[in-house]
């Protein structure tokens, strides 16, 4: 989870994530996963238009 959070949101460091309560980490992780899925949808949509 930490790696996904830090990769998606560069302002977070492993040290910052380690100090957060687990409920907050889970919320941020869910946001990172949602954002990755939305970006994938946009990329897929753009590549279909190019064809």
Buried (B, 14 or more C-beta within 10 A) or exposed (E): BBEEBBEBBEEBEEEEBEEBEEEEBEEBBEEBBEEEEEEEEEEEEEEEEEE
